[in-house]
Amino acid sequence: MKTLVREEWAARAAAHAARVDAFVSPHLARRESRVKHPVHDFLFTYYSHRPAQLRRWHPGYGIRLADAPEYDGLKGYDSGAVTAAHVSSQRVLLETLHRWLSATAGRVANFGCFGMHEWAMVYRLEEDETRHADWPLRLGTAGTDEVVESHRIACSHFDAYRFFTTPALPLNTLRPTSDDRPDFEQPGCLHAGMDLYKHAFRLTPMICSDLVADCFELARDIRVLDMRAAPYDLADLGFSPIKVETAAGKAEYAEAQRQFAERGAPLRAALVAECERLLAVGVVAASAVAGSPR
């Protein structure tokens, strides 16, 4: 167990807070003013990790923070460090994420979906019925429906597929469910890339918050692409559309997907490695308990 003196860990914690505050502070200001942002609020409203949780820095298992009363009473901590007992208690989560992330990493990336999931989420809806009704559909309702009907829909991500409108569901060539995510997830999927942030914060406080922040920044950038390719007209927010209904738009979208898949690969690998490290900790802890005198 490595120990960080207060001066060292406090500087890292402050740097982490400053890094994420560039995104957290505008969100909190908008929330206070009751102003919605369909792009930049997503990571705070869709995912369960609260801004205060994102701001708090954790060193991860294996590092003890000296003189750290701020961490007293936090889940998983004892005497300034995440305990082996807490890591051991998270074995099911660690095994599940390890299997899920490894399966995704080993699958061939698909760059042919062209962001049709967002279009399927508004298929045959009136504009005031969409999830972002404050923003108009770029092609109107009839034009949007025509795009959906003229494309092959192949969404592999359950948490996108479940938001398809009822008439759009049978148009998808795949049938992902909540129970078979590891069988469908593939590294070219934008939502699989964004979900690296979810997987990372679920491993908090066992992993270093620097990795969580890396995944957050990737997810934030992916969300911009996701909504630029969506059917909404967000020009007033400064987002030029990627017109995926055209050949040029498809090419632009697929190239951006490739770049995000490349950025996501080392983060996914890091999360897999952390799961393996923490699972080994759990095995050692369980062995120590089993071998202790009764």
Protein Blocks (a to p, Z undefined) as FASTA:
>chain_A
ZZddfklmmmmmmmmmmmmmmmmmmmmmmmmnopacfklmmmmmmpmcdfklmmpccebe
hiacehilklgoiahiaehiacfklmmmmmmmmmmmmmmmmmmmmpccdfklnommmmmm
mgoiafklmmblmbccfkljklmmmmmmmpccddfbfklmmmpcfklmmmpmbdcdfklm
mmmgcfklmklmmmmmmmmmmmpckbcfklmmmmmmmmmmmmmmmmmmmmbdcklnopac
ddfkbmklmmmmmmmmmmmmmmmmmmmmmmmmmmmmmmmmmmmmmmmmmmpcZZ
